[in-house]
Amino acid sequence: MAVADVFTAITEDRPYRKGMDKEEALSILDDMVSKSMIDPHVVYLLHSYFDEVNLARIEAQAQAELEYEEFMKQIGYTGV
C-alpha cells in the first residue's frame, strides 16, 4: 500500500504542481527503498510495469473526475 500511495501522490497532477514523470518518480521510490522506507520487491515490480500501472492510474483518475462532476450536477452545485 505504501508504494501505491507514494506512486499516486507523486505522479498525479495536483492543483499546486504537475505530476512527476517516470524517471523522477522511480528515482524517488528508489531513494525510499535505499532508506528501507518501502518494500524493494514492490518497487522492482513497479519498474517492470510502470507504464501499465500509470495508465491505469490515469484512467481511474479521469473516471473519478467524471463521476464527481456528474454528482455535483445531480445535487445542483453550480460552482458559485
PDB file with one MODEL, atoms N, CA, C and O in Angstrom:
MODEL        1
ATOM      1  N   MET A   1       0.820  -1.198   0.000  1.00  0.00           N
ATOM      2  CA  MET A   1       0.000   0.000   0.000  1.00  0.00           C
ATOM      3  C   MET A   1       0.860   1.256   0.000  1.00  0.00           C
ATOM      4  O   MET A   1       0.522   2.248  -0.646  1.00  0.00           O
ATOM      5  N   ALA A   2       1.971   1.210   0.727  1.00  0.00           N
ATOM      6  CA  ALA A   2       2.814   2.401   0.826  1.00  0.00           C
ATOM      7  C   ALA A   2       3.369   2.790  -0.543  1.00  0.00           C
ATOM      8  O   ALA A   2       3.402   3.972  -0.885  1.00  0.00           O
ATOM      9  N   VAL A   3       3.801   1.809  -1.322  1.00  0.00           N
ATOM     10  CA  VAL A   3       4.346   2.109  -2.656  1.00  0.00           C
ATOM     11  C   VAL A   3       3.256   2.701  -3.537  1.00  0.00           C
ATOM     12  O   VAL A   3       3.492   3.682  -4.242  1.00  0.00           O
ATOM     13  N   ALA A   4       2.076   2.120  -3.503  1.00  0.00           N
ATOM     14  CA  ALA A   4       0.962   2.640  -4.302  1.00  0.00           C
ATOM     15  C   ALA A   4       0.600   4.058  -3.882  1.00  0.00           C
ATOM     16  O   ALA A   4       0.326   4.907  -4.730  1.00  0.00           O
ATOM     17  N   ASP A   5       0.600   4.315  -2.591  1.00  0.00           N
ATOM     18  CA  ASP A   5       0.268   5.641  -2.085  1.00  0.00           C
ATOM     19  C   ASP A   5       1.291   6.678  -2.546  1.00  0.00           C
ATOM     20  O   ASP A   5       0.918   7.755  -3.013  1.00  0.00           O
ATOM     21  N   VAL A   6       2.569   6.358  -2.415  1.00  0.00           N
ATOM     22  CA  VAL A   6       3.616   7.296  -2.841  1.00  0.00           C
ATOM     23  C   VAL A   6       3.563   7.475  -4.352  1.00  0.00           C
ATOM     24  O   VAL A   6       3.642   8.597  -4.853  1.00  0.00           O
ATOM     25  N   PHE A   7       3.428   6.368  -5.075  1.00  0.00           N
ATOM     26  CA  PHE A   7       3.363   6.427  -6.542  1.00  0.00           C
ATOM     27  C   PHE A   7       2.259   7.377  -7.001  1.00  0.00           C
ATOM     28  O   PHE A   7       2.486   8.251  -7.838  1.00  0.00           O
ATOM     29  N   THR A   8       1.075   7.196  -6.449  1.00  0.00           N
ATOM     30  CA  THR A   8      -0.054   8.042  -6.826  1.00  0.00           C
ATOM     31  C   THR A   8       0.196   9.499  -6.443  1.00  0.00           C
ATOM     32  O   THR A   8      -0.069  10.407  -7.230  1.00  0.00           O
ATOM     33  N   ALA A   9       0.697   9.715  -5.255  1.00  0.00           N
ATOM     34  CA  ALA A   9       0.920  11.084  -4.778  1.00  0.00           C
ATOM     35  C   ALA A   9       1.924  11.848  -5.641  1.00  0.00           C
ATOM     36  O   ALA A   9       1.769  13.050  -5.852  1.00  0.00           O
ATOM     37  N   ILE A  10       2.945  11.161  -6.138  1.00  0.00           N
ATOM     38  CA  ILE A  10       3.971  11.883  -6.888  1.00  0.00           C
ATOM     39  C   ILE A  10       3.734  11.917  -8.393  1.00  0.00           C
ATOM     40  O   ILE A  10       4.336  12.735  -9.088  1.00  0.00           O
ATOM     41  N   THR A  11       2.872  11.050  -8.908  1.00  0.00           N
ATOM     42  CA  THR A  11       2.637  11.038 -10.357  1.00  0.00           C
ATOM     43  C   THR A  11       1.378  11.790 -10.767  1.00  0.00           C
ATOM     44  O   THR A  11       1.263  12.212 -11.917  1.00  0.00           O
ATOM     45  N   GLU A  12       0.435  11.964  -9.848  1.00  0.00           N
ATOM     46  CA  GLU A  12      -0.792  12.705 -10.165  1.00  0.00           C
ATOM     47  C   GLU A  12      -0.522  14.193 -10.257  1.00  0.00           C
ATOM     48  O   GLU A  12       0.291  14.739  -9.511  1.00  0.00           O
ATOM     49  N   ASP A  13      -1.215  14.843 -11.181  1.00  0.00           N
ATOM     50  CA  ASP A  13      -1.223  16.308 -11.191  1.00  0.00           C
ATOM     51  C   ASP A  13      -2.008  16.769  -9.972  1.00  0.00           C
ATOM     52  O   ASP A  13      -3.047  16.200  -9.635  1.00  0.00           O
ATOM     53  N   ARG A  14      -1.514  17.777  -9.334  1.00  0.00           N
ATOM     54  CA  ARG A  14      -2.196  18.382  -8.198  1.00  0.00           C
ATOM     55  C   ARG A  14      -2.435  19.845  -8.537  1.00  0.00           C
ATOM     56  O   ARG A  14      -1.777  20.378  -9.430  1.00  0.00           O
ATOM     57  N   PRO A  15      -3.350  20.505  -7.855  1.00  0.00           N
ATOM     58  CA  PRO A  15      -3.614  21.919  -8.163  1.00  0.00           C
ATOM     59  C   PRO A  15      -2.367  22.793  -8.037  1.00  0.00           C
ATOM     60  O   PRO A  15      -2.254  23.819  -8.708  1.00  0.00           O
ATOM     61  N   TYR A  16      -1.447  22.390  -7.191  1.00  0.00           N
ATOM     62  CA  TYR A  16      -0.272  23.204  -6.904  1.00  0.00           C
ATOM     63  C   TYR A  16       0.997  22.742  -7.627  1.00  0.00           C
ATOM     64  O   TYR A  16       2.037  23.390  -7.506  1.00  0.00           O
ATOM     65  N   ARG A  17       0.930  21.607  -8.399  1.00  0.00           N
ATOM     66  CA  ARG A  17       2.107  21.148  -9.140  1.00  0.00           C
ATOM     67  C   ARG A  17       1.723  20.058 -10.135  1.00  0.00           C
ATOM     68  O   ARG A  17       0.703  19.385  -9.988  1.00  0.00           O
ATOM     69  N   LYS A  18       2.572  19.903 -11.155  1.00  0.00           N
ATOM     70  CA  LYS A  18       2.405  18.819 -12.128  1.00  0.00           C
ATOM     71  C   LYS A  18       2.941  17.531 -11.517  1.00  0.00           C
ATOM     72  O   LYS A  18       3.842  17.556 -10.679  1.00  0.00           O
ATOM     73  N   GLY A  19       2.374  16.401 -11.948  1.00  0.00           N
ATOM     74  CA  GLY A  19       2.877  15.109 -11.516  1.00  0.00           C
ATOM     75  C   GLY A  19       4.265  14.848 -12.093  1.00  0.00           C
ATOM     76  O   GLY A  19       4.628  15.374 -13.145  1.00  0.00           O
ATOM     77  N   MET A  20       5.025  14.032 -11.386  1.00  0.00           N
ATOM     78  CA  MET A  20       6.375  13.692 -11.838  1.00  0.00           C
ATOM     79  C   MET A  20       6.324  12.722 -13.008  1.00  0.00           C
ATOM     80  O   MET A  20       5.385  11.939 -13.146  1.00  0.00           O
ATOM     81  N   ASP A  21       7.359  12.790 -13.851  1.00  0.00           N
ATOM     82  CA  ASP A  21       7.461  11.833 -14.944  1.00  0.00           C
ATOM     83  C   ASP A  21       8.041  10.515 -14.423  1.00  0.00           C
ATOM     84  O   ASP A  21       8.384  10.400 -13.246  1.00  0.00           O
ATOM     85  N   LYS A  22       8.142   9.547 -15.293  1.00  0.00           N
ATOM     86  CA  LYS A  22       8.574   8.192 -14.930  1.00  0.00           C
ATOM     87  C   LYS A  22       9.929   8.195 -14.232  1.00  0.00           C
ATOM     88  O   LYS A  22      10.084   7.582 -13.176  1.00  0.00           O
ATOM     89  N   GLU A  23      10.900   8.873 -14.810  1.00  0.00           N
ATOM     90  CA  GLU A  23      12.254   8.861 -14.252  1.00  0.00           C
ATOM     91  C   GLU A  23      12.302   9.499 -12.869  1.00  0.00           C
ATOM     92  O   GLU A  23      12.945   8.976 -11.959  1.00  0.00           O
ATOM     93  N   GLU A  24      11.617  10.631 -12.716  1.00  0.00           N
ATOM     94  CA  GLU A  24      11.596  11.300 -11.417  1.00  0.00           C
ATOM     95  C   GLU A  24      10.915  10.431 -10.359  1.00  0.00           C
ATOM     96  O   GLU A  24      11.410  10.289  -9.241  1.00  0.00           O
ATOM     97  N   ALA A  25       9.780   9.858 -10.731  1.00  0.00           N
ATOM     98  CA  ALA A  25       9.020   9.046  -9.781  1.00  0.00           C
ATOM     99  C   ALA A  25       9.822   7.825  -9.338  1.00  0.00           C
ATOM    100  O   ALA A  25       9.898   7.522  -8.147  1.00  0.00           O
ATOM    101  N   LEU A  26      10.416   7.130 -10.297  1.00  0.00           N
ATOM    102  CA  LEU A  26      11.190   5.941  -9.939  1.00  0.00           C
ATOM    103  C   LEU A  26      12.417   6.302  -9.116  1.00  0.00           C
ATOM    104  O   LEU A  26      12.825   5.534  -8.244  1.00  0.00           O
ATOM    105  N   SER A  27      13.000   7.443  -9.378  1.00  0.00           N
ATOM    106  CA  SER A  27      14.154   7.889  -8.590  1.00  0.00           C
ATOM    107  C   SER A  27      13.755   8.117  -7.135  1.00  0.00           C
ATOM    108  O   SER A  27      14.472   7.715  -6.219  1.00  0.00           O
ATOM    109  N   ILE A  28      12.613   8.761  -6.925  1.00  0.00           N
ATOM    110  CA  ILE A  28      12.112   8.989  -5.563  1.00  0.00           C
ATOM    111  C   ILE A  28      11.862   7.656  -4.875  1.00  0.00           C
ATOM    112  O   ILE A  28      12.277   7.456  -3.733  1.00  0.00           O
ATOM    113  N   LEU A  29      11.193   6.754  -5.558  1.00  0.00           N
ATOM    114  CA  LEU A  29      10.887   5.442  -4.976  1.00  0.00           C
ATOM    115  C   LEU A  29      12.166   4.662  -4.678  1.00  0.00           C
ATOM    116  O   LEU A  29      12.271   4.027  -3.629  1.00  0.00           O
ATOM    117  N   ASP A  30      13.136   4.703  -5.590  1.00  0.00           N
ATOM    118  CA  ASP A  30      14.410   4.009  -5.360  1.00  0.00           C
ATOM    119  C   ASP A  30      15.133   4.585  -4.145  1.00  0.00           C
ATOM    120  O   ASP A  30      15.739   3.847  -3.368  1.00  0.00           O
ATOM    121  N   ASP A  31      15.066   5.900  -3.986  1.00  0.00           N
ATOM    122  CA  ASP A  31      15.683   6.528  -2.822  1.00  0.00           C
ATOM    123  C   ASP A  31      15.010   6.047  -1.544  1.00  0.00           C
ATOM    124  O   ASP A  31      15.674   5.791  -0.539  1.00  0.00           O
ATOM    125  N   MET A  32      13.696   5.929  -1.590  1.00  0.00           N
ATOM    126  CA  MET A  32      12.971   5.439  -0.413  1.00  0.00           C
ATOM    127  C   MET A  32      13.333   3.991  -0.110  1.00  0.00           C
ATOM    128  O   MET A  32      13.424   3.606   1.056  1.00  0.00           O
ATOM    129  N   VAL A  33      13.540   3.187  -1.148  1.00  0.00           N
ATOM    130  CA  VAL A  33      13.984   1.803  -0.949  1.00  0.00           C
ATOM    131  C   VAL A  33      15.354   1.789  -0.280  1.00  0.00           C
ATOM    132  O   VAL A  33      15.588   1.021   0.653  1.00  0.00           O
ATOM    133  N   SER A  34      16.263   2.648  -0.763  1.00  0.00           N
ATOM    134  CA  SER A  34      17.626   2.671  -0.201  1.00  0.00           C
ATOM    135  C   SER A  34      17.623   3.045   1.276  1.00  0.00           C
ATOM    136  O   SER A  34      18.563   2.724   2.003  1.00  0.00           O
ATOM    137  N   LYS A  35      16.565   3.726   1.721  1.00  0.00           N
ATOM    138  CA  LYS A  35      16.435   4.117   3.124  1.00  0.00           C
ATOM    139  C   LYS A  35      15.529   3.156   3.896  1.00  0.00           C
ATOM    140  O   LYS A  35      15.144   3.432   5.032  1.00  0.00           O
ATOM    141  N   SER A  36      15.193   2.027   3.268  1.00  0.00           N
ATOM    142  CA  SER A  36      14.334   0.997   3.873  1.00  0.00           C
ATOM    143  C   SER A  36      12.972   1.541   4.292  1.00  0.00           C
ATOM    144  O   SER A  36      12.401   1.105   5.291  1.00  0.00           O
ATOM    145  N   MET A  37      12.462   2.489   3.529  1.00  0.00           N
ATOM    146  CA  MET A  37      11.168   3.091   3.851  1.00  0.00           C
ATOM    147  C   MET A  37      10.005   2.343   3.194  1.00  0.00           C
ATOM    148  O   MET A  37       8.891   2.354   3.717  1.00  0.00           O
ATOM    149  N   ILE A  38      10.256   1.691   2.048  1.00  0.00           N
ATOM    150  CA  ILE A  38       9.217   0.953   1.335  1.00  0.00           C
ATOM    151  C   ILE A  38       9.791  -0.362   0.818  1.00  0.00           C
ATOM    152  O   ILE A  38      11.006  -0.550   0.775  1.00  0.00           O
ATOM    153  N   ASP A  39       8.914  -1.251   0.434  1.00  0.00           N
ATOM    154  CA  ASP A  39       9.280  -2.603   0.020  1.00  0.00           C
ATOM    155  C   ASP A  39      10.016  -2.612  -1.323  1.00  0.00           C
ATOM    156  O   ASP A  39       9.461  -2.167  -2.328  1.00  0.00           O
ATOM    157  N   PRO A  40      11.248  -3.108  -1.357  1.00  0.00           N
ATOM    158  CA  PRO A  40      12.006  -3.130  -2.606  1.00  0.00           C
ATOM    159  C   PRO A  40      11.409  -4.048  -3.669  1.00  0.00           C
ATOM    160  O   PRO A  40      11.555  -3.788  -4.863  1.00  0.00           O
ATOM    161  N   HIS A  41      10.745  -5.109  -3.248  1.00  0.00           N
ATOM    162  CA  HIS A  41      10.157  -6.051  -4.208  1.00  0.00           C
ATOM    163  C   HIS A  41       9.003  -5.410  -4.973  1.00  0.00           C
ATOM    164  O   HIS A  41       8.853  -5.628  -6.175  1.00  0.00           O
ATOM    165  N   VAL A  42       8.200  -4.633  -4.284  1.00  0.00           N
ATOM    166  CA  VAL A  42       7.080  -3.948  -4.926  1.00  0.00           C
ATOM    167  C   VAL A  42       7.601  -2.869  -5.876  1.00  0.00           C
ATOM    168  O   VAL A  42       7.065  -2.692  -6.970  1.00  0.00           O
ATOM    169  N   VAL A  43       8.633  -2.158  -5.463  1.00  0.00           N
ATOM    170  CA  VAL A  43       9.215  -1.132  -6.334  1.00  0.00           C
ATOM    171  C   VAL A  43       9.843  -1.775  -7.566  1.00  0.00           C
ATOM    172  O   VAL A  43       9.752  -1.225  -8.664  1.00  0.00           O
ATOM    173  N   TYR A  44      10.477  -2.933  -7.396  1.00  0.00           N
ATOM    174  CA  TYR A  44      11.028  -3.666  -8.540  1.00  0.00           C
ATOM    175  C   TYR A  44       9.920  -3.984  -9.546  1.00  0.00           C
ATOM    176  O   TYR A  44      10.094  -3.798 -10.751  1.00  0.00           O
ATOM    177  N   LEU A  45       8.786  -4.463  -9.044  1.00  0.00           N
ATOM    178  CA  LEU A  45       7.653  -4.766  -9.922  1.00  0.00           C
ATOM    179  C   LEU A  45       7.144  -3.500 -10.605  1.00  0.00           C
ATOM    180  O   LEU A  45       6.773  -3.532 -11.779  1.00  0.00           O
ATOM    181  N   LEU A  46       7.126  -2.404  -9.887  1.00  0.00           N
ATOM    182  CA  LEU A  46       6.683  -1.148 -10.474  1.00  0.00           C
ATOM    183  C   LEU A  46       7.624  -0.707 -11.593  1.00  0.00           C
ATOM    184  O   LEU A  46       7.171  -0.176 -12.607  1.00  0.00           O
ATOM    185  N   HIS A  47       8.911  -0.919 -11.421  1.00  0.00           N
ATOM    186  CA  HIS A  47       9.872  -0.636 -12.504  1.00  0.00           C
ATOM    187  C   HIS A  47       9.479  -1.423 -13.754  1.00  0.00           C
ATOM    188  O   HIS A  47       9.511  -0.892 -14.864  1.00  0.00           O
ATOM    189  N   SER A  48       9.115  -2.673 -13.570  1.00  0.00           N
ATOM    190  CA  SER A  48       8.791  -3.562 -14.694  1.00  0.00           C
ATOM    191  C   SER A  48       7.474  -3.215 -15.373  1.00  0.00           C
ATOM    192  O   SER A  48       7.321  -3.411 -16.579  1.00  0.00           O
ATOM    193  N   TYR A  49       6.523  -2.700 -14.600  1.00  0.00           N
ATOM    194  CA  TYR A  49       5.170  -2.466 -15.120  1.00  0.00           C
ATOM    195  C   TYR A  49       4.736  -1.011 -14.980  1.00  0.00           C
ATOM    196  O   TYR A  49       3.538  -0.732 -14.924  1.00  0.00           O
ATOM    197  N   PHE A  50       5.670  -0.095 -14.924  1.00  0.00           N
ATOM    198  CA  PHE A  50       5.349   1.304 -14.668  1.00  0.00           C
ATOM    199  C   PHE A  50       4.318   1.844 -15.650  1.00  0.00           C
ATOM    200  O   PHE A  50       3.325   2.443 -15.239  1.00  0.00           O
ATOM    201  N   ASP A  51       4.544   1.638 -16.940  1.00  0.00           N
ATOM    202  CA  ASP A  51       3.651   2.233 -17.942  1.00  0.00           C
ATOM    203  C   ASP A  51       2.222   1.712 -17.806  1.00  0.00           C
ATOM    204  O   ASP A  51       1.268   2.479 -17.934  1.00  0.00           O
ATOM    205  N   GLU A  52       2.072   0.422 -17.551  1.00  0.00           N
ATOM    206  CA  GLU A  52       0.729  -0.152 -17.392  1.00  0.00           C
ATOM    207  C   GLU A  52       0.054   0.367 -16.126  1.00  0.00           C
ATOM    208  O   GLU A  52      -1.127   0.713 -16.143  1.00  0.00           O
ATOM    209  N   VAL A  53       0.800   0.420 -15.041  1.00  0.00           N
ATOM    210  CA  VAL A  53       0.239   0.912 -13.772  1.00  0.00           C
ATOM    211  C   VAL A  53      -0.123   2.389 -13.884  1.00  0.00           C
ATOM    212  O   VAL A  53      -1.173   2.819 -13.406  1.00  0.00           O
ATOM    213  N   ASN A  54       0.754   3.157 -14.516  1.00  0.00           N
ATOM    214  CA  ASN A  54       0.486   4.582 -14.659  1.00  0.00           C
ATOM    215  C   ASN A  54      -0.734   4.836 -15.544  1.00  0.00           C
ATOM    216  O   ASN A  54      -1.531   5.729 -15.256  1.00  0.00           O
ATOM    217  N   LEU A  55      -0.882   4.065 -16.609  1.00  0.00           N
ATOM    218  CA  LEU A  55      -2.061   4.205 -17.463  1.00  0.00           C
ATOM    219  C   LEU A  55      -3.335   3.889 -16.680  1.00  0.00           C
ATOM    220  O   LEU A  55      -4.338   4.590 -16.816  1.00  0.00           O
ATOM    221  N   ALA A  56      -3.296   2.846 -15.868  1.00  0.00           N
ATOM    222  CA  ALA A  56      -4.460   2.515 -15.032  1.00  0.00           C
ATOM    223  C   ALA A  56      -4.768   3.655 -14.070  1.00  0.00           C
ATOM    224  O   ALA A  56      -5.937   3.961 -13.834  1.00  0.00           O
ATOM    225  N   ARG A  57      -3.731   4.293 -13.507  1.00  0.00           N
ATOM    226  CA  ARG A  57      -3.933   5.427 -12.612  1.00  0.00           C
ATOM    227  C   ARG A  57      -4.571   6.594 -13.348  1.00  0.00           C
ATOM    228  O   ARG A  57      -5.495   7.224 -12.834  1.00  0.00           O
ATOM    229  N   ILE A  58      -4.085   6.881 -14.540  1.00  0.00           N
ATOM    230  CA  ILE A  58      -4.621   7.986 -15.336  1.00  0.00           C
ATOM    231  C   ILE A  58      -6.089   7.737 -15.675  1.00  0.00           C
ATOM    232  O   ILE A  58      -6.918   8.638 -15.549  1.00  0.00           O
ATOM    233  N   GLU A  59      -6.408   6.527 -16.101  1.00  0.00           N
ATOM    234  CA  GLU A  59      -7.791   6.196 -16.457  1.00  0.00           C
ATOM    235  C   GLU A  59      -8.708   6.259 -15.243  1.00  0.00           C
ATOM    236  O   GLU A  59      -9.828   6.759 -15.337  1.00  0.00           O
ATOM    237  N   ALA A  60      -8.241   5.756 -14.108  1.00  0.00           N
ATOM    238  CA  ALA A  60      -9.057   5.791 -12.888  1.00  0.00           C
ATOM    239  C   ALA A  60      -9.285   7.227 -12.423  1.00  0.00           C
ATOM    240  O   ALA A  60     -10.377   7.574 -11.973  1.00  0.00           O
ATOM    241  N   GLN A  61      -8.264   8.047 -12.532  1.00  0.00           N
ATOM    242  CA  GLN A  61      -8.403   9.452 -12.129  1.00  0.00           C
ATOM    243  C   GLN A  61      -9.393  10.182 -13.036  1.00  0.00           C
ATOM    244  O   GLN A  61     -10.201  10.981 -12.562  1.00  0.00           O
ATOM    245  N   ALA A  62      -9.329   9.907 -14.334  1.00  0.00           N
ATOM    246  CA  ALA A  62     -10.258  10.544 -15.272  1.00  0.00           C
ATOM    247  C   ALA A  62     -11.692  10.100 -14.988  1.00  0.00           C
ATOM    248  O   ALA A  62     -12.613  10.916 -15.024  1.00  0.00           O
ATOM    249  N   GLN A  63     -11.884   8.812 -14.707  1.00  0.00           N
ATOM    250  CA  GLN A  63     -13.216   8.293 -14.401  1.00  0.00           C
ATOM    251  C   GLN A  63     -13.755   8.907 -13.108  1.00  0.00           C
ATOM    252  O   GLN A  63     -14.928   9.272 -13.033  1.00  0.00           O
ATOM    253  N   ALA A  64     -12.908   9.018 -12.106  1.00  0.00           N
ATOM    254  CA  ALA A  64     -13.335   9.617 -10.840  1.00  0.00           C
ATOM    255  C   ALA A  64     -13.737  11.075 -11.035  1.00  0.00           C
ATOM    256  O   ALA A  64     -14.695  11.544 -10.419  1.00  0.00           O
ATOM    257  N   GLU A  65     -13.020  11.782 -11.877  1.00  0.00           N
ATOM    258  CA  GLU A  65     -13.362  13.177 -12.148  1.00  0.00           C
ATOM    259  C   GLU A  65     -14.721  13.289 -12.825  1.00  0.00           C
ATOM    260  O   GLU A  65     -15.514  14.166 -12.483  1.00  0.00           O
ATOM    261  N   LEU A  66     -14.997  12.408 -13.783  1.00  0.00           N
ATOM    262  CA  LEU A  66     -16.309  12.406 -14.451  1.00  0.00           C
ATOM    263  C   LEU A  66     -17.431  12.113 -13.459  1.00  0.00           C
ATOM    264  O   LEU A  66     -18.475  12.766 -13.479  1.00  0.00           O
ATOM    265  N   GLU A  67     -17.210  11.129 -12.595  1.00  0.00           N
ATOM    266  CA  GLU A  67     -18.219  10.769 -11.606  1.00  0.00           C
ATOM    267  C   GLU A  67     -18.452  11.922 -10.625  1.00  0.00           C
ATOM    268  O   GLU A  67     -19.588  12.183 -10.231  1.00  0.00           O
ATOM    269  N   TYR A  68     -17.398  12.596 -10.241  1.00  0.00           N
ATOM    270  CA  TYR A  68     -17.522  13.752  -9.343  1.00  0.00           C
ATOM    271  C   TYR A  68     -18.333  14.853 -10.008  1.00  0.00           C
ATOM    272  O   TYR A  68     -19.239  15.414  -9.391  1.00  0.00           O
ATOM    273  N   GLU A  69     -18.020  15.168 -11.256  1.00  0.00           N
ATOM    274  CA  GLU A  69     -18.751  16.217 -11.972  1.00  0.00           C
ATOM    275  C   GLU A  69     -20.223  15.855 -12.105  1.00  0.00           C
ATOM    276  O   GLU A  69     -21.087  16.716 -11.939  1.00  0.00           O
ATOM    277  N   GLU A  70     -20.520  14.598 -12.400  1.00  0.00           N
ATOM    278  CA  GLU A  70     -21.913  14.158 -12.516  1.00  0.00           C
ATOM    279  C   GLU A  70     -22.635  14.280 -11.175  1.00  0.00           C
ATOM    280  O   GLU A  70     -23.782  14.722 -11.121  1.00  0.00           O
ATOM    281  N   PHE A  71     -21.973  13.894 -10.115  1.00  0.00           N
ATOM    282  CA  PHE A  71     -22.554  14.018  -8.784  1.00  0.00           C
ATOM    283  C   PHE A  71     -22.872  15.479  -8.463  1.00  0.00           C
ATOM    284  O   PHE A  71     -23.950  15.794  -7.959  1.00  0.00           O
ATOM    285  N   MET A  72     -21.925  16.361  -8.759  1.00  0.00           N
ATOM    286  CA  MET A  72     -22.132  17.773  -8.468  1.00  0.00           C
ATOM    287  C   MET A  72     -23.306  18.334  -9.268  1.00  0.00           C
ATOM    288  O   MET A  72     -24.056  19.170  -8.765  1.00  0.00           O
ATOM    289  N   LYS A  73     -23.467  17.880 -10.504  1.00  0.00           N
ATOM    290  CA  LYS A  73     -24.626  18.298 -11.308  1.00  0.00           C
ATOM    291  C   LYS A  73     -25.926  17.798 -10.669  1.00  0.00           C
ATOM    292  O   LYS A  73     -26.911  18.532 -10.598  1.00  0.00           O
ATOM    293  N   GLN A  74     -25.921  16.557 -10.209  1.00  0.00           N
ATOM    294  CA  GLN A  74     -27.125  15.981  -9.610  1.00  0.00           C
ATOM    295  C   GLN A  74     -27.568  16.706  -8.357  1.00  0.00           C
ATOM    296  O   GLN A  74     -28.764  16.798  -8.079  1.00  0.00           O
ATOM    297  N   ILE A  75     -26.626  17.217  -7.606  1.00  0.00           N
ATOM    298  CA  ILE A  75     -27.020  17.937  -6.374  1.00  0.00           C
ATOM    299  C   ILE A  75     -27.215  19.430  -6.629  1.00  0.00           C
ATOM    300  O   ILE A  75     -27.517  20.196  -5.714  1.00  0.00           O
ATOM    301  N   GLY A  76     -27.036  19.831  -7.901  1.00  0.00           N
ATOM    302  CA  GLY A  76     -27.306  21.211  -8.269  1.00  0.00           C
ATOM    303  C   GLY A  76     -26.209  22.195  -7.941  1.00  0.00           C
ATOM    304  O   GLY A  76     -26.460  23.399  -7.886  1.00  0.00           O
ATOM    305  N   TYR A  77     -25.012  21.720  -7.725  1.00  0.00           N
ATOM    306  CA  TYR A  77     -23.898  22.611  -7.417  1.00  0.00           C
ATOM    307  C   TYR A  77     -23.475  23.348  -8.678  1.00  0.00           C
ATOM    308  O   TYR A  77     -23.218  22.729  -9.710  1.00  0.00           O
ATOM    309  N   THR A  78     -23.405  24.669  -8.593  1.00  0.00           N
ATOM    310  CA  THR A  78     -23.068  25.468  -9.760  1.00  0.00           C
ATOM    311  C   THR A  78     -21.659  26.040  -9.703  1.00  0.00           C
ATOM    312  O   THR A  78     -21.220  26.696 -10.648  1.00  0.00           O
ATOM    313  N   GLY A  79     -20.949  25.804  -8.614  1.00  0.00           N
ATOM    314  CA  GLY A  79     -19.589  26.304  -8.503  1.00  0.00           C
ATOM    315  C   GLY A  79     -19.479  27.736  -8.044  1.00  0.00           C
ATOM    316  O   GLY A  79     -18.402  28.332  -8.083  1.00  0.00           O
ATOM    317  N   VAL A  80     -20.590  28.284  -7.612  1.00  0.00           N
ATOM    318  CA  VAL A  80     -20.592  29.690  -7.178  1.00  0.00           C
ATOM    319  C   VAL A  80     -20.311  29.767  -5.703  1.00  0.00           C
ATOM    320  O   VAL A  80     -20.269  30.861  -5.139  1.00  0.00           O
TER     321      VAL A  80
ENDMDL
END
